[in-house]
């Protein structure tokens, strides 16, 4: 790395887009239902776009007033505060709006490959540079003038592209697996709703399946197939609440379990994750593939995929000895929107649901014949999702292991 050269970000960028202090009202409008998606600081997490369904929309008539310079393929979005340093390189032609607290960085591509820089941001060297330029008393962040002063250490352009290519090939594989999981998840939920809520059944051997001969009977949920029954969400699975794990400290610095809170459910285990005793009752230990449901704050149902951990309070571990995993997973997801509305209505500091809401949530339970037919469809999809999650974590670990070696600027 003897030919790596130090410069400043200001020397190798063509453009910094900064909308600090800008709001729609300041340009004569407001957010809309139709228009261009707005990327905010909370939209970027671990190199991915998250909470896309919650993104604000800027109407077309305000777009040019706001975006004096349009986003281009290869631009980098970097959060300037709350939190500082989350980032993503844009690989689309979609026109976007950059909200407050996020920089749009366009590199001089003859000097700095944007895909290399997107990885360089994660290096210890550059993370230290960002932190060293932070300012502010209540909310700390970085100003554009200070961002431009941050030091970057660059190899020749061809070497930049080679490094970005190695890391990018792993990220491309990870993204393909994530997209496959999104498709599988959407497909499974759509089929589940059709079969178990709308009672539009599949074709078996080319003929429409008629559950219970097609006869329908009255129930609490209206007409359901004869032989089926109405149950409760709390009946088809056990919702185990976690522990106040601060009461169960780790035995040592090497013998412990990472504490799974809502933050970890969203983003995985990190250096900031708390630690708990490794000698907990095994029912409070979470393994990959377990279903977790945060019933307080941000209500989320997801399949855990970040390794062995300890279940903290405000999270349910959902399991059943009687019903298949896909059955209670998709019924919980079917009720999630209603649970979120309940939590929002109750919110004073942090909205939540209570046990009785699980009892109030009704489900349909089919005859054994149809459960077997359904298991042949849903079980392989769920198994594929879990296996893909495992492969994603393996590839992510490999990428994260390579990153500091390829970015060892201290050894230049």
Buried (B, 14 or more C-beta within 10 A) or exposed (E): EEEBEEEBBBEBBEBBBBBEEBEBEEBEBEBBEEBBBBBBBBBBBEBBBBEEEEBBBBBEEBBEBBBEEBBEEBBBBBBBBBBBBBBBBBEEEEBBBBBBBBBBBBBEEEBBBBBBBBBBBBBEBBEEBBEEBBEEEEEEBBBBEBBBBBBBBBBEBEBBBBBBEBBBEBBEBBBEBBEEBEEBBEEBBEBBBEBBBEBEBEEEEEEEBEBBEEEBEEBEEEEBBEBBBBBBBBBBBBBBBBBEBEEBEBEEEEEBBBBBBBBBBBBBBEEEBBBBBBEBEEEBBBEBBBBBBBBBBBBBBBBBBBBBBBBBEBBBBBBBEEBBBBBBBBBBBBBBEEBBEBBEEEEEEEBBBEEEBBEBBBBBBBBEEBEEBBBEBBBEBBEBBBEBBBEBBEBBEBBEEBBBEBBBBEEB
